Amino acid sequence: MIKSKQVFLNGAYLPVENATVSVMDRGFLFGDGIYEVIPVYCGSLFRFDAHLDRLENSLKLARIDNPYSRDEWRDIMLPLIDATKDQYIYFQVTRGAAEKRDHAFPAGVKPTVFMMCNDIAPFDDKELGVKAISVDDNRWSLCNIKAITLLGNILLRQQAVENDCAEAILVREGYVTEGSASNVFAVIDGVLITPPKSNFILAGITRDVILELADAHNIPYAQDIISLDALKTASEIWFASSTREILPVIELDGLPVANGKVGRLWHTMNDLLQAYKSSYAASGK
């Protein structure tokens, strides 16, 4: 018999097919909630504290009470993890279920907490590179909140899919912000550049790790604005995210990036990241 996938919902572990929430939950009615994703390598929660920093900041900005301490969050996650696999924990906190639908915050409601663990699917074409398109970033101006309200990102990502591309690079007033589900890096004049943190960007943990590795290995880098015109002169372009790690772009808007092949610095940084992941998992953090 196939064992049913177990999830966590509001204090209980149960089969996913039995996990239900009220239709009056504000996450369902308004997308009123926050989510987080943490990679898990060989049972080790990758950069747990950094992810919880981001969760706590998003909850604070959304004015949703944090239902658990950090130790409690970790304890909830551990029973869902299979230490023999590379996985990721997805969890979200909504404002909760109210008696009526009203945009204003309801009084006295308890947050709804859902959590599941999935295998990280390998990205087979990583070594070959992917195609991307640039699109107007027409989302709201609080992109630093990791909200479950992702319709803007979904519509932008769908544009990429319909153009046979892996991802969309978002551009606001002529300057790159991020990908629809990733951060963006570019190598321009030998310097690795990513846009600085702002309310227009959801700064990723993998993004921060890449910058730390660049600093530790004397790779020139900067957090600076990148115009779309400058991006088109880049010798390398990457996407970075928790589940896809570092994804090299070989074509942008139908034209090759540099020589149309995966760049040298991507190979270097990918090796550094894989080594860092292995050492992090071995440390048991």
C-alpha positions, 0 to 999 in steps of 0.5 A: 500500500502506498503511504499517503503524503503527510502534511501539517495543518493547524497543530496536527499531522494528517494525510494531505487528502484530509487537510482542509481549511474553511472557505472563509479563510482569508488566505482563500478569499483574499490571498491574505497570508505569507509563505516561506520555502526552505531547502532541505539537504540530507535532512539539514534545513538550509539557512534556517535562521535566514529564512525565519528572519524573512518570514518574521519580517513578512509577517510583521509587515503584513501585520499577522501574528507569528504563531510559533517560536523558531524552535517550535517552527523547527520541531514542526518541520522535522517529522515531515523531512526524509533525510535521504533526499533533497527536499524543500519545506513549503509553509504558509500562515494566513490571517485565519478564518473570519465569520464574514468577508470583509477587507478590514482585519477581523478581530480575534481570529487565529492564524491558519498554518499549513506546511508540507515537504516535497522533493526537489526536482532536478533541473536537467537543462541547467548545464545547457542554460535556459532562455528568458524574456524581459517583461514589464514589472507591473506588480505592486510596490511591496514585493519584499513581502513574501505574500501568497498573493502571487497573481502578478508573478503568475501572469508574468511567469506565464508569459515566459512559458508561452514564449518557450522560456524558463523565466521572465526578467522583470523590468521597472522603468527601464531597470531590472528588478528580479525574475518572476520567481527568482533573483537576477544576476549579471556579469558585466565588465567582469563584475558579478552584479545583482540589484540591491535590496528594496521594496521592489525585490523579494531578496532570496536566501540563495542570492545572499549565499552567492554574494557571500561566496563571491566575497569569500573567493575574491570574485568581484561583485556589486549590489547595483542597479542594472538597466535593461540596456546594460543587461543585454551587454552582459557576458553572463546572466543567472537566475537564483532561487532556493529550488533551482539554485543558480540557473544560467541564461543563454538567450534573452529576448531571442538573442544569445547572451554573449556567445550563447553558451554557459559562462565560466563564472557560472561553472565556478559559482555553481561548484562553490555552491554545491561544495557549500551545500555539502559542508552545510549539510555535513555540519548538521546545522 
